């Protein structure tokens, strides 16, 4: 089982750039719901919620991080990589995101080296 840190909504609210309150609020609600369903193993629903969150607020690094974790869990490695890269670009100092991306790269590199060519 893949264990990563789902970035808590409250932590990133303080770090996020000011946006229209209603958009960020709706994106936070989607992220929170995504976390609750992911914790119950409903990864497809979590992906749906986090995709909605990044569509609502494309500057929301936590949503991209969580989306990357879900993509990784579902074996969508190219999508996971792209989502991690976006999260890092949006919040390059976020230790949770950097750690998750490092784990992903390590596991993905190992997986790729074991795949017959």
Protein Blocks (a to p, Z undefined) as FASTA:
>chain_A
ZZdddddfklmmmmpccddfklmmmmmmmmmmmmmmmmnopamlmmmmmmmmmmmmmmlm
klmmmmmmmmmmnopaklmmmmmmmmmmmmmmlmklmmmmmmmmmmmmmmmmmpcZZ
